[in-house]
């Protein structure tokens, strides 16, 4: 139905780009300048969904013939949002904070397309139970993996998996920032099935 509509990922994240490439459909990426400050009384779950929708909407407004995918992710531990640490000191603080605890990775996923009467936006959560980590393990992980651009300093697709004791969720790609299982369903709803 929408085989002629270009697919655009409203993100310049290399992680999301690599994940979407797994589906084997042609796509381009576009940056979307969206203000990410939380609204008063907005929960992290509400925030990631609003930002995913805003990112898709910003690109769709410029490319209304396209199928546009928006995504946002944040890590939450004991009610506190964990952003990207930026450097080794920030990563050390984060990893000490989440040592031995549960971290929920909240993903907002949105899609807009000419064939959809309204935008679709969903929340996909994936949970990581962290091992109790020694300072030596934290230092070694940071030195080897350099997770400075990853929410919660946790890079699941690399050495970060050694920090976890258990994972819970329906889609492990949600840990990296683009839940492909749900995205396949949303693309099909937009008239662009991945298979068939």
Secondary structure, DSSP 8 states (H G I E B T S, - for coil): --TTS-EEES---HHHHHHHHTTT---EE----------TT--HHHHHHHHHHHHHHHHHHH-TTSEEEEEEEEEEETTEEE-B--SHHHHHHHHHHHTTSEEEEEEEEEEE-TT-SS-EEEEEEEEEEE----HHHHHHHHHHH--TTSBTT--TTTGGGGGEEEEE-S-GGGGTT--HHHHHHHHHHTT--S--
